[in-house]
């Protein structure tokens, strides 16, 4: 695990949206057992992520952060936990979330974000949002400094073997036609 950092969002300790702080405080709990294991394995490389979306669950998330920080001595960092780059893109974020959930905008209801607060925030905005915990914002910057990632270090590997002399595009076309033949045994309709 050398060099590995783990960021654990506070709400991931909650089993479902209906739970309260008592669910986090109970012993034993599979989520808390996992948390204890992660703490033992990762030590100071495990961070608890706090975010404030100015919604009804902020108080619960804060209580979880306080409880876990105290009980497991895990450092906290602040995050915007963004789902969009700007508030104006909330409609698009809602559509993407519906696709992820496999539902429609009309049926999604409370599964969608309550507001547009889950967006990228500047340092000044983060410091204002977490003015009662400037150390959390500072720690976020410290962790960001430790993270090293370079797109150039990624290598692409085609997910399957190609036939001799076959290009990736040719294989994709061949597999597409094979799938279409299975889906439409009487021939592919013209409108498809």
ZATIDO-486387 format. One line per 3 residues: number of its first residue (from 1); their letters; for each residue x, y, z of N, C-alpha, C. Coordinates in Angstrom, 2 decimals. Example, Ala and Ser with C-alpha at 12.3 -4.5 7.8 and 13.67 -1.06 7.14 Angstrom:
2
1> AS> 13.19/-5.69/7.80/12.30/-4.50/7.80/13.20/-3.30/7.80; 12.85/-2.25/7.08/13.67/-1.06/7.14/12.90/0.03/7.87;
//
This chain:
192
1> XXX> 0.81/-1.20/0.00/0.00/0.00/0.00/0.85/1.26/0.00; 2.11/1.15/-0.32/2.98/2.31/-0.30/2.45/3.40/-1.21; 2.34/4.60/-0.68/1.87/5.73/-1.46/0.37/5.84/-1.60;
4> XXX> -0.35/4.84/-1.13/-1.81/4.85/-1.25/-2.43/5.77/-0.21; -3.34/6.62/-0.65/-4.14/7.45/0.24/-5.59/7.04/0.07; -6.34/7.02/1.15/-7.75/6.68/1.08/-8.57/7.84/1.62;
7> XXX> -9.54/8.27/0.83/-10.45/9.35/1.22/-11.83/8.75/1.40; -12.34/8.83/2.62/-13.61/8.20/2.96/-14.67/9.26/3.23; -15.64/9.44/2.32/-16.71/10.41/2.57/-17.51/10.02/3.81;
10> XXX> -17.81/10.97/4.66/-18.51/10.70/5.91/-19.82/9.96/5.68; -20.56/10.31/4.64/-21.85/9.68/4.43/-21.74/8.24/3.96; -20.55/7.78/3.58/-20.40/6.38/3.19/-20.51/5.46/4.40;
13> XXX> -20.44/6.03/5.60/-20.60/5.24/6.82/-22.06/5.02/7.17; -22.94/5.69/6.47/-24.37/5.54/6.70/-24.92/4.51/5.73; -25.65/3.55/6.24/-26.13/2.45/5.41/-27.15/2.89/4.39;
16> XXX> -28.02/3.82/4.76/-29.01/4.31/3.83/-29.47/5.69/4.28; -30.14/6.44/3.42/-30.51/7.81/3.74/-31.39/7.97/4.99; -32.05/6.90/5.44/-32.93/7.02/6.58/-32.23/6.87/7.93;
19> XXX> -30.95/6.51/7.93/-30.26/6.27/9.19/-29.87/7.57/9.88; -29.69/7.46/11.19/-29.24/8.61/11.95/-27.90/8.29/12.62; -27.44/9.18/13.47/-26.14/9.03/14.10/-26.05/7.76/14.92;
22> XXX> -27.14/7.30/15.49/-27.11/6.08/16.30/-26.58/4.90/15.50; -26.86/4.87/14.21/-26.37/3.78/13.37/-24.85/3.80/13.26; -24.25/4.97/13.36/-22.80/5.08/13.30/-22.19/4.78/14.66;
25> XXX> -22.92/5.05/15.72/-22.40/4.86/17.06/-22.53/3.42/17.55; -23.38/2.62/16.91/-23.61/1.25/17.40/-22.35/0.40/17.23; -22.21/-0.59/18.10/-21.11/-1.53/18.05/-21.69/-2.93/18.13;
28> XXX> -21.25/-3.94/17.44/-20.44/-3.80/16.24/-21.31/-3.48/15.03; -20.68/-2.98/14.01/-21.35/-2.63/12.78/-20.39/-2.99/11.64; -20.88/-3.62/10.57/-19.98/-3.97/9.46/-19.25/-2.75/8.90;
31> XXX> -19.92/-1.61/8.84/-19.27/-0.41/8.32/-18.17/0.07/9.26; -18.44/-0.01/10.55/-17.43/0.43/11.51/-16.28/-0.57/11.61; -16.57/-1.85/11.43/-15.50/-2.85/11.39/-14.60/-2.60/10.19;
34> XXX> -15.19/-2.28/9.05/-14.39/-1.94/7.87/-13.57/-0.69/8.13; -14.17/0.30/8.74/-13.46/1.53/9.06/-12.27/1.23/9.97; -12.47/0.42/10.99/-11.39/0.05/11.90/-10.27/-0.67/11.15;
37> XXX> -10.64/-1.58/10.25/-9.66/-2.29/9.45/-8.86/-1.32/8.58; -9.56/-0.41/7.90/-8.87/0.58/7.07/-7.93/1.43/7.91; -8.36/1.79/9.09/-7.51/2.61/9.99/-6.25/1.83/10.36;
40> XXX> -6.40/0.54/10.66/-5.25/-0.29/11.02/-4.29/-0.46/9.85; -4.83/-0.69/8.66/-3.99/-0.93/7.49/-3.35/0.35/6.96; -4.13/1.42/6.88/-3.65/2.65/6.24/-3.07/3.67/7.21;
43> XXX> -3.42/3.56/8.47/-2.89/4.50/9.46/-3.23/5.93/9.10; -2.21/6.78/9.06/-2.43/8.21/8.80/-2.68/8.52/7.32; -2.74/7.48/6.49/-3.04/7.71/5.08/-4.54/7.61/4.80;
46> XXX> -5.33/7.41/5.85/-6.78/7.39/5.73/-7.33/8.74/6.20; -8.16/9.34/5.38/-8.76/10.64/5.69/-10.27/10.54/5.59; -10.93/11.24/6.48/-12.38/11.36/6.45/-12.72/12.64/5.70;
49> XXX> -13.63/12.55/4.75/-13.98/13.70/3.92/-15.29/14.31/4.41; -15.22/15.60/4.74/-16.40/16.34/5.15/-16.82/17.27/4.02; -18.09/17.34/3.78/-18.59/18.29/2.79/-19.91/18.85/3.27;
52> XXX> -20.19/20.04/2.81/-21.43/20.73/3.18/-22.15/21.17/1.90; -23.28/20.55/1.68/-24.07/20.89/0.49/-25.28/21.74/0.83; -25.30/22.22/2.07/-26.41/23.07/2.53/-27.75/22.39/2.27;
55> XXX> -27.81/21.14/2.72/-29.04/20.37/2.59/-29.42/19.80/3.95; -30.49/19.03/3.99/-31.02/18.51/5.25/-30.08/17.52/5.93; -29.12/16.97/5.19/-28.23/15.95/5.76/-26.90/16.51/6.27;
58> XXX> -26.68/17.81/6.13/-25.43/18.39/6.60/-25.18/18.12/8.08; -26.19/18.31/8.92/-26.02/18.12/10.37/-25.64/16.68/10.69; -26.27/15.73/10.01/-25.95/14.32/10.24/-24.52/14.02/9.79;
61> XXX> -24.15/14.51/8.61/-22.77/14.28/8.14/-21.76/14.87/9.13; -22.04/16.06/9.65/-21.13/16.69/10.61/-21.02/15.85/11.88; -22.15/15.30/12.34/-22.14/14.46/13.54/-21.32/13.19/13.31;
64> XXX> -21.45/12.61/12.12/-20.66/11.43/11.77/-19.18/11.77/11.77; -18.83/12.90/11.18/-17.43/13.33/11.15/-16.89/13.47/12.57; -17.64/14.13/13.44/-17.19/14.34/14.82/-17.01/13.01/15.55;
67> XXX> -17.98/12.13/15.40/-17.92/10.82/16.06/-16.73/10.00/15.57; -16.58/9.89/14.27/-15.51/9.06/13.70/-14.14/9.68/13.98; -14.03/10.97/13.86/-12.76/11.64/14.14/-12.33/11.38/15.58;
70> XXX> -13.25/11.49/16.49/-12.96/11.29/17.91/-12.63/9.82/18.21; -13.47/8.92/17.74/-13.33/7.51/18.08/-12.12/6.85/17.41; -11.82/7.22/16.17/-10.78/6.52/15.41/-9.55/7.39/15.13;
73> XXX> -9.58/8.62/15.59/-8.45/9.53/15.39/-8.06/9.62/13.91; -9.05/9.85/13.08/-8.83/10.00/11.65/-8.89/11.47/11.30; -7.91/11.93/10.54/-7.88/13.34/10.16/-8.98/13.62/9.13;
76> XXX> -9.49/14.84/9.21/-10.59/15.25/8.34/-10.09/16.26/7.33; -10.58/16.13/6.11/-10.32/17.16/5.12/-11.63/17.63/4.53; -11.64/18.85/4.05/-12.84/19.46/3.49/-12.90/19.22/1.99;
79> XXX> -14.10/19.03/1.51/-14.31/18.84/0.08/-15.61/19.51/-0.33; -15.69/19.91/-1.57/-16.95/20.37/-2.12/-17.78/19.18/-2.59; -17.13/18.00/-2.71/-17.74/16.79/-3.29/-18.55/17.18/-4.53;
82> XXX> -17.85/17.76/-5.51/-18.57/18.32/-6.66/-19.15/17.27/-7.59; -20.30/17.59/-8.12/-20.94/16.79/-9.16/-21.05/17.60/-10.46; -20.68/18.89/-10.36/-20.75/19.77/-11.52/-19.69/20.86/-11.34;
85> XXX> -19.32/21.50/-12.44/-18.29/22.54/-12.31/-18.89/23.89/-11.93; -20.15/24.11/-12.24/-20.80/25.37/-11.86/-22.28/25.09/-11.60; -22.89/25.97/-10.82/-24.30/25.80/-10.45/-25.22/25.74/-11.66;
88> XXX> -24.84/26.43/-12.72/-25.68/26.47/-13.92/-25.82/25.09/-14.57; -24.96/24.14/-14.20/-24.99/22.82/-14.83/-25.77/21.79/-14.00; -26.55/22.24/-13.03/-27.30/21.29/-12.20/-28.27/20.45/-13.03;
91> XXX> -28.91/21.06/-14.00/-29.85/20.29/-14.84/-29.14/19.14/-15.54; -27.96/19.40/-16.07/-27.19/18.34/-16.72/-26.75/17.30/-15.69; -26.32/17.75/-14.51/-25.93/16.81/-13.45/-27.11/15.92/-13.07;
94> XXX> -28.31/16.47/-13.04/-29.50/15.68/-12.73/-29.74/14.62/-13.81; -29.57/14.98/-15.06/-29.76/14.01/-16.16/-28.73/12.89/-16.05; -27.48/13.24/-15.81/-26.43/12.24/-15.67/-26.73/11.31/-14.49;
97> XXX> -27.19/11.87/-13.39/-27.54/11.06/-12.21/-28.69/10.12/-12.54; -29.68/10.57/-13.30/-30.79/9.71/-13.70/-30.30/8.56/-14.57; -29.37/8.85/-15.45/-28.80/7.78/-16.29/-28.10/6.77/-15.38;
100> XXX> -27.32/7.26/-14.42/-26.61/6.37/-13.50/-27.59/5.52/-12.70; -28.70/6.11/-12.28/-29.69/5.40/-11.47/-30.65/4.55/-12.30; -30.65/4.77/-13.62/-31.57/4.04/-14.49/-33.01/4.47/-14.29;
103> XXX> -33.22/5.77/-14.11/-34.57/6.28/-13.89/-34.78/7.55/-14.71; -35.95/8.13/-14.58/-36.26/9.36/-15.30/-36.20/10.55/-14.34; -36.16/11.73/-14.91/-36.19/12.94/-14.08/-37.47/12.99/-13.24;
106> XXX> -38.58/12.61/-13.84/-39.85/12.65/-13.14/-39.89/11.67/-11.98; -39.27/10.51/-12.15/-39.32/9.48/-11.11/-38.20/9.60/-10.08; -37.16/10.35/-10.37/-35.98/10.42/-9.50/-36.27/11.06/-8.15;
109> XXX> -37.07/12.09/-8.14/-37.46/12.73/-6.88/-36.29/13.11/-6.01; -36.30/12.62/-4.77/-35.28/13.00/-3.78/-33.94/12.31/-4.01; -33.84/11.46/-5.03/-32.55/10.85/-5.34/-31.61/11.87/-5.99;
112> XXX> -32.18/12.97/-6.48/-31.38/14.02/-7.08/-30.93/15.02/-6.02; -29.89/15.76/-6.33/-29.39/16.77/-5.40/-30.48/17.80/-5.13; -30.55/18.24/-3.88/-31.58/19.20/-3.48/-31.30/20.60/-4.03;
115> XXX> -30.03/20.88/-4.29/-29.65/22.22/-4.76/-28.38/22.10/-5.60; -27.78/23.21/-5.95/-26.60/23.22/-6.82/-25.30/23.47/-6.03; -25.28/23.09/-4.76/-24.11/23.33/-3.91/-22.98/22.33/-4.15;
118> XXX> -23.26/21.22/-4.82/-22.24/20.20/-5.09/-21.47/20.58/-6.35; -20.78/21.70/-6.27/-20.05/22.22/-7.43/-18.63/22.56/-7.00; -17.77/22.75/-7.99/-16.41/23.16/-7.68/-16.42/24.50/-6.97;
121> XXX> -15.61/24.63/-5.93/-15.53/25.88/-5.17/-14.09/26.37/-5.14; -13.94/27.66/-5.14/-12.60/28.26/-5.03/-12.10/28.08/-3.60; -10.82/28.35/-3.40/-10.25/28.29/-2.06/-11.00/29.24/-1.13;
124> XXX> -11.28/30.44/-1.60/-11.99/31.42/-0.77/-13.39/30.92/-0.41; -14.09/30.30/-1.37/-15.42/29.76/-1.09/-15.35/28.60/-0.10; -14.33/27.75/-0.23/-14.16/26.64/0.71/-13.88/27.17/2.11;
127> XXX> -13.04/28.18/2.20/-12.71/28.74/3.51/-13.93/29.40/4.15; -14.78/30.00/3.34/-16.01/30.58/3.88/-16.96/29.47/4.33; -17.11/28.45/3.52/-18.03/27.36/3.85/-17.58/26.60/5.11;
130> XXX> -16.26/26.48/5.28/-15.71/25.76/6.44/-14.97/26.71/7.38; -15.53/27.89/7.57/-14.85/28.89/8.41/-14.66/28.42/9.84; -15.47/27.47/10.30/-15.30/26.92/11.64/-14.24/25.81/11.70;
133> XXX> -13.75/25.38/10.54/-12.72/24.34/10.47/-11.68/24.67/9.40; -10.94/25.75/9.55/-9.93/26.09/8.53/-8.86/25.01/8.39; -8.63/24.25/9.45/-7.65/23.16/9.39/-8.07/22.08/8.39;
136> XXX> -9.37/21.86/8.23/-9.82/20.89/7.25/-9.49/21.35/5.84; -9.66/22.63/5.58/-9.35/23.17/4.25/-7.84/23.10/4.02; -7.06/23.47/5.04/-5.60/23.39/4.92/-5.16/21.95/4.64;
139> XXX> -5.77/20.99/5.32/-5.40/19.59/5.13/-5.73/19.13/3.71; -6.80/19.64/3.15/-7.14/19.30/1.77/-6.01/19.70/0.84; -5.48/20.88/1.03/-4.36/21.35/0.21/-3.12/20.48/0.43;
142> XXX> -2.87/20.09/1.68/-1.72/19.23/1.98/-1.84/17.89/1.28; -3.03/17.30/1.32/-3.25/16.01/0.66/-3.11/16.16/-0.85; -3.66/17.24/-1.39/-3.54/17.47/-2.84/-2.08/17.56/-3.26;
145> XXX> -1.24/18.12/-2.43/0.19/18.20/-2.73/0.83/16.82/-2.79; 0.32/15.88/-2.01/0.89/14.53/-1.96/0.46/13.67/-3.13; -0.62/14.05/-3.78/-1.14/13.24/-4.87/-0.37/13.53/-6.15;
148> XXX> 0.09/12.49/-6.77/0.80/12.62/-8.03/0.09/11.77/-9.07; -0.32/12.40/-10.15/-0.99/11.67/-11.20/-0.60/12.30/-12.52; -0.30/11.47/-13.48/0.11/11.94/-14.80/-0.61/11.09/-15.84;
151> XXX> -1.41/11.73/-16.67/-2.12/10.99/-17.72/-1.16/10.23/-18.62; 0.04/10.76/-18.77/1.03/10.11/-19.61/1.47/8.76/-19.07; 1.23/8.50/-17.79/1.64/7.22/-17.20/0.62/6.12/-17.47;
154> XXX> -0.53/6.47/-18.01/-1.56/5.48/-18.33/-1.27/4.84/-19.68; -1.48/3.56/-19.75/-1.33/2.85/-21.01/-2.67/2.24/-21.36; -3.01/2.26/-22.64/-4.26/1.66/-23.07/-4.00/0.24/-23.51;
157> XXX> -4.82/-0.66/-23.01/-4.74/-2.05/-23.43/-6.10/-2.43/-24.00; -6.12/-2.90/-25.25/-7.37/-3.32/-25.86/-7.91/-4.48/-25.04; -9.19/-4.45/-24.71/-9.73/-5.41/-23.74/-9.82/-6.85/-24.21;
160> XXX> -9.48/-7.13/-25.44/-9.53/-8.51/-25.90/-8.49/-8.70/-27.02; -8.28/-9.96/-27.36/-7.27/-10.27/-28.37/-7.84/-10.02/-29.77; -6.99/-9.52/-30.63/-7.36/-9.30/-32.03/-6.91/-10.50/-32.85;
163> XXX> -7.67/-10.78/-33.90/-7.25/-11.80/-34.84/-6.02/-11.29/-35.60; -5.16/-12.17/-36.07/-3.98/-11.70/-36.83/-4.41/-10.82/-38.00; -3.82/-9.64/-38.08/-4.11/-8.71/-39.17/-5.37/-7.89/-38.97;
166> XXX> -6.08/-8.09/-37.88/-7.34/-7.38/-37.62/-7.07/-6.13/-36.79; -7.67/-5.01/-37.19/-7.54/-3.77/-36.40/-8.62/-3.77/-35.32; -8.47/-2.89/-34.34/-9.46/-2.75/-33.28/-10.82/-2.35/-33.86;
169> XXX> -10.81/-1.44/-34.84/-12.06/-1.02/-35.47/-12.73/-2.18/-36.20; -11.94/-3.00/-36.88/-12.50/-4.15/-37.59/-13.12/-5.15/-36.60; -12.44/-5.36/-35.49/-12.98/-6.28/-34.49/-14.29/-5.74/-33.93;
172> XXX> -14.33/-4.44/-33.62/-15.55/-3.83/-33.11/-16.70/-4.00/-34.11; -16.42/-3.77/-35.38/-17.46/-3.93/-36.40/-17.94/-5.38/-36.46; -16.99/-6.32/-36.43/-17.34/-7.74/-36.49/-18.22/-8.13/-35.30;
175> XXX> -17.82/-7.71/-34.11/-18.60/-8.04/-32.91/-19.97/-7.37/-32.92; -20.03/-6.15/-33.46/-21.31/-5.45/-33.56/-22.27/-6.22/-34.46; -21.79/-6.67/-35.61/-22.65/-7.42/-36.52/-23.06/-8.76/-35.93;
178> XXX> -22.15/-9.40/-35.18/-22.50/-10.66/-34.53/-23.60/-10.43/-33.48; -23.47/-9.37/-32.71/-24.48/-9.05/-31.71/-25.81/-8.70/-32.35; -25.76/-7.96/-33.46/-27.00/-7.60/-34.16/-27.68/-8.86/-34.70;
181> XXX> -26.91/-9.81/-35.18/-27.49/-11.05/-35.70/-28.18/-11.84/-34.59; -27.58/-11.84/-33.40/-28.22/-12.52/-32.26/-29.49/-11.78/-31.83; -29.42/-10.46/-31.83/-30.57/-9.65/-31.39/-31.71/-9.68/-32.40;
184> XXX> -31.34/-9.68/-33.66/-32.34/-9.66/-34.75/-32.11/-10.84/-35.69; -32.53/-12.05/-35.29/-32.27/-13.24/-36.12/-32.91/-13.19/-37.50; -33.96/-12.38/-37.69/-34.62/-12.26/-38.99/-34.05/-11.11/-39.81;
187> XXX> -32.93/-10.55/-39.35/-32.31/-9.41/-40.04/-32.52/-8.12/-39.26; -31.55/-7.24/-39.37/-31.61/-5.97/-38.66/-32.62/-5.05/-39.35; -33.59/-4.53/-38.61/-34.57/-3.61/-39.22/-33.87/-2.36/-39.76;
190> XXX> -34.43/-1.75/-40.77/-33.83/-0.57/-41.41/-33.79/0.62/-40.47; -34.73/0.71/-39.53/-34.77/1.88/-38.63/-33.82/1.74/-37.43; -33.04/0.67/-37.38/-32.10/0.48/-36.27/-30.73/0.95/-36.69;
//
